[in-house]
Amino acid sequence: MGKNTKKNRKARQQAAHDPGEAKQVPAKENGHTVKNGDHCHGQAVAARQEMQNISFGTVACPPETVRPAATRTTGQQDRNGQAAAACQETQNVSFGTVSCPPKAAQPAAHSAWQQYRNGPTAAPLKEAQTVGFGRVSGPQKTAQLTPHPAGQQYGNGPAATVHNGTQSISFGTISSPEKTARPAVHPAGQQYRNGPAAAVHDETQSINYGTVSSPQKTAQSAAHPEGQLYKNAPATAARSDTQSVSFDTVSSRQKTVHYAAGQIPTQTGQPGLSTNGKQYKHGDIQPVSPPGRVGEQGSPNGSTSQCKNGTISPTADTGQQALVRAGSGTMSLPRRPGYGTKGKPVKLIANYFDMTLPKGMLYQYDVDIKSSTSQETAGPVKLKGSAKYRCIGTKLNRLIIETLVRRNDSIFGGAVPAFDGRKNIYLRRKLPEDAYTETICLDKEDKSQTFTVKIKFTTALSLDSIDQVYEGRQRDEVPAVMQALHCILKHGPTLSYTPIGRSFFRCPDSNLGGGKEIWFGFTPSLRLGQWKPMLNLNVTATAFYKKGPLVEFIGHVVSDDPDYVNKSLRGQEMNPRDIRKVESIIKNAKVRLNHLSYRPSKRVLGLTREPASRIQFAEDGRPTTVAAYFQQRYKRLQYPNLPCVVSGSKDKKVYYPVELCELPENLHCRKLDPEDTAKMIRRTAMPPEQRFKAIQEEVESLNKDPNSIAANFGIVIDTKFVPVQGRELAAPSILLQSNSVVEPRNGQWGLQNRKFLSPAQIEKWGVINFSVRTRDDVLNRFLDKVMDVCMRLGVCLPDPLFVTSVDSRRCAGNTPREKLSGILEKAGQDLKGTTQDRQSFALIVLDSHPLNIGKYEDIKLICESKLGLKTQCVHGDNVFKVATRMCDQPFPQLVVNICLKINTKCGGVNNSFRDSSCNGSLWGSRIFQKPVIILGADVNHPGANKMDQPSFAALVGSMDAYPSKYYASVRVQKKAERTNEREIIKDLREMVKETLRAFYRNTRQKPEKIIFYRDGVSEGQFAEVLAYELNAVREACTGLQADYKPPITFIIVQKRHNSRLKPEAASDGDRNGNIKPGTVADRVITHPVDFDFYLWSHAGIQGTSRPGYYYVVHDDNNFSSDDLQELTYSLCHTYARCARSVSIPAPAYYAHWVAFRAHQHAVTSLGDGDASTVSSGFSDSDFQKYIDAVSVSENLKTSMYFT
């Protein structure tokens, strides 16, 4: 390091004591003098991180309340600032060392849900309690008091005197603590839930129902004369049928249930006893309102009921609303708790279109097609490749059914059935007979094929069942009807376009390079909207490989030059690496042979590693080569030096020289490299106006499609976009150190002249430079800038312990990975010895040169799986950019992003938030007033050509009250036997237990609520995922402690959907015409009954913004729409990698990165080639290799190593 560098660092160290503010007292902390290298921690004494590490139990005061009292004679300070009255000598309170006696000082009520780590103590425990979370020897779990004369007990609340029977508690002012006594069984069999204990009320209860002067969650009344039961609401007299009472401004959602006299539901939501003595299941109560259209005024629950003989009964057997969704079956989901009300109204336009559906019946028939020669099912059943080939393979089945219908007019009467290409056909009228067997002969290429087709009647589907959904009468056949209608809609496009998955593409539009071209198309789907079914249609694009001679395709792939073979490979053999690259693209595809007049198609099994001139086989008992054979039979090969295409079967292989093969036009590109992906995004990104114009054209084209049969079935599609009323939510305030507040603008906020909310305390760090092109002077200027920006943000970095430039030629080790391991192990040893509160990390400069030993994937694998070393990697190009172009900038964004990651990995907190629900709190949300854990989960699956490899499941859980710190857990999953089970996290129970224990270790408290954001689940998987994973979370809780049953809210997050919206007026959008961050839509295009919404939480940078789609599939917490919409939006502002809001909540985003990192570790450790050769039947040793590869050191699981 040069002299100037050292002077700069000395100046920074001095500036750290006086950053433009009043000077601090010389650094002393807890009675000891701060040593060299701790110069930045002097500020932490005067106001220890301001936020006092608000991790629930460890001093959970809000940031502004943390002001140290007079220093004790022992050098300690009151960590809690406002600790009730000033601690007197008799109290001997020492919050830092937890030496206070049982009767500790109770702080004033805080806006956050803080309870000091040791809790307000009640009666001391007779013996230490041991629970599944760990051993608790302090008063954290306060003792249960002696039973109340009426049978009450105090549940984990401050000690109080035993109340007499009258209990003079004011329901209006809540003069007793929030969580106090629970009364005994009410004379009518009910219990008071989480409310102040009260005497038994008569029917006159002096509660103001209009203004709700009693607390929101107070006593439940007994069964009323009119049979009503109120859940989580003030006890009231019986309501009329309109049930128009708004409890605490929230329409009665799952809070008011109307039953006829004497009726009690078989399942309700309140634990305790019903009037008939049955045990209620938690969270199962469902509302019922008078008959009427769903969501109309007068039906506050957005629900309906049936009335028979004057008795109002639930719409389903259990009183619950059943989900209606095509392809997902039936399952119970929470109803929408009323629509959101917060935010500024904004008019939007959606890519949805009204539809007119026919009345009457549809008739479904099962189709079985077999080849009469092989007795094998024709079409897709024979193909076991990826979904794209199965989709294209249905063309044969369609041709067979088309021929069958054309030749049997007497049976079909001129009607064209809708055929899904596999097993089902749908007709508007019933056929004369229930079963038919026909034989169809097709001339296919060089031979004729005969097929036996069996058609059998399956069921009659009532189209009226769709209307009955909106009338509140559920029908089990609705998913089947939706599936039939979707089949009818896509019948025409399947014949007119190239189908890939659920999308349809037309011929190429532009060249992408590398033998690839861009095809544009559209994706249609039928959706249940708020008032009626609608067509959702979005334009899309994908990449296909260019059709043409395989020799030219090889040139495209190897050098992006179609004439490459002729120029560079004449007389030379192909590089084995290039052979593998080409093989990976064309394997399992079909090629046409051009040396025969009828041009047959052959499926590619692979490519040979030897050229045609050296591949030998026996002909008439004599050995010959492929080149000699074709020269003798057909013509001399131009490229005998090139490999051959392998076709036939594994037992009987057939070889064709590549120059005789051509690629078809519909070979889909399964995966793009990063460079091609960037090209695709640039080429296909459309601003809203352009996208909606393209969508309009596709809808009009769909209506005019000559192959469409929708009109024959009576389906009419309107071509006008559907208008939607949205709301623009206020962005949460961003909280930084010293309670400074930043208001985001268009989803982003600046950090200039501000410090992180909780700067990391870093004791040691080192630098390893693998970039041979990065000179020492360039590296020094870069390091100076990083240290300078870190200091400005409150993170004080001492001089690096070492700066090592690596010369791989002088490194010990036989292989590149051995050399790399030696370097990183040495760095890990040098950086050891830091305390728990002081962190260390290594900054590593990368080089993209292929021979460089310091590859990103290898570094992360070694450091995270073996060494437990925190690392921050920076590419050498970015080091050069900062050192040469950004040195004069005080706050270059590239360096700020690096500092954001360093602070997070080393235990700091970049920022928190405060939303409008805080009710005067200094930070967070009303939801966080008590211990809450936010979970995020995702599963990373192998590629389409590696389906036998395992998947990687990840779970993250918040560890503090902000929430900003997360614990990570990951598991390896074997391939699921059923497709719908692939997304299920099999070991979720143990993962949740592991995360809850980590929460408890960090906070000394147990979450009172669990909010679970689950990413990566498609609608067809909702039922399976919810049934398994919700039960797993519950079992994890009771597995830790039998009576631990916190309420759970389960939210599925989707980004891969096709809903797009734009502002109706340009003035309501941003400068790119996109919807502004914070906009939410929960009407018109959302489900008629279920709890779902769309949220735009980030600013659109390129193209049209895609909202996050959120589906609440379970909600014990009875959140309102505003609650979850604001919470979700706020969590999008806590993503540690950048100072801007992101597209989905941070926990869901983090889970994605953890799962991706696990996949990356597995591929790096085992090698992509080795991983792909593992069979579907894993041995224990095979599976253990994956487990070992993805394991992360224990000390990193709470460090957010994945950021």
Secondary structure, DSSP 8 states (H G I E B T S, - for coil): --HHHHHHHHHHHHHHH-SSS------EETTEE--TT-GGGHHHHHTTTTT---BTTB----GGG----S--TTS---TTSS-SS---TTT---TTTT---SS-------SS----TT-S--S--SS-EEETTEEE-STTS-------TTS-EE-S--------SS----TTTT-S-SS-EE----TTS----SS-------TT----TTTT-S-SS-------TT--EESSS-------TT---EETTEE-SSSEE---TT---SS-SSSSB-TT--B--TT-------SS-TT-TT-TTS---EEETTEEE-SSTTS--B--BTTTB--B--B--S----SEEEEEEEEEEEEE---SEEEEEEEEEEETTT--B-GGGG--S-HHHHHHHHHHHHHHHHHHHHH-HHHHTT---EE-SSSEEEESS--SSSEEEEEEEEEETTEEEEEEEEEEEEEEEETHHHHHHHTT---TTHHHHHHHHHHHHHHHHHHHSEEETTEEE-S--EEEETTEEEEEEEEEEEEE-SSSEEEEEEEEEEEEE--EEHHHHHHHHHHS-TTHHHHH-TTS---HHHHHHHHHHHTT-EEEESSSTT--EEE--EEEEEETTT-EEEETTEEEEHHHHHHHHT---S-TTSEEEEEE-SSSEEEEEGGGEEE-TT-B-----HHHHHHHHHHH---HHHHHHHHHHHHHHHHH-TT--TGGGT-EEEEEEEEEEEEE----EEE-GGG-EE--BTTB---TT---SB---EEEEEEEE--TT--HHHHHHHHHHHHHHHHHTT------S-EEE--GGGS-SSSHHHHHHHHHHHHHHHT----SSSEEEEEEEE---TT-S--HHHHHHIIIIII---EEEEEHHHHHHHHHHSTT-SS-HHHHHHHHHHHHHTT-B--EEE-TTSTT-SSB-GGGGS-EEEEEEEEE---TT-TTS-EEEEEEEE-SSSS--EEEEEEEE---SSGGGTTS-TTHHHHHHHHHHHHHHHHSS--SEEEEEEES--GGGHHHHHHHHHHHHHHHHHHH-TT----EEEEEEE-S----EEESSGGGB-TTS-B-TTEEE-SSSS-SSBEEEEEE-S---SSS---EEEEEEEETT---HHHHHHHHHHHTT--TT-SB--SS-HHHHHHHHHHHHHHHHHHHHH-HHHHHHS-SS--HHHHHHHHHHH---GGGTTTTTT-
